[in-house]
Structure formats: C-alpha cells, structure tokens
Amino acid sequence: MPSNLPNLRRLFVEARAEVEESAYSRNAFYNLVLFMSSVAIFSLAAQRMNGQRYMP
C-alpha cells in the first residue's frame, strides 16, 4: 500500500540550509560516538567489578 505522506526527513532537510544540516548531522554523530563509548566503558567496568568479586 503506497503512502501519499511526504518523507519527513526530506521535509526537514529541505527546510534547513546545507550548513545547518551538516551541523545537525555532525552533532548527531558525536552524540552517537559518546553514547557508544559510555556503554563500552560501563560494560568494561562492570566486567572488572564482577571478576574481582569472584576471585578467591
């Protein structure tokens, strides 16, 4: 069933200038990298804490 609704991403891209769009994309990329880094750090910390708990 084809949708007649416009593509929302395309509407937002067309509403912003090229410089604004690249700034938003760069900011989203940095936020993603920061989030993934924090998940990795917390995962490593949890593994180390869990490993120390079971050592005799």
Protein Blocks (a to p, Z undefined) as FASTA:
>chain_A
ZZfbdcfklmmmmmpcfklmmmmmmmmmmmmmmmmmmmmmmmmmmmmmmmmmmpZZ
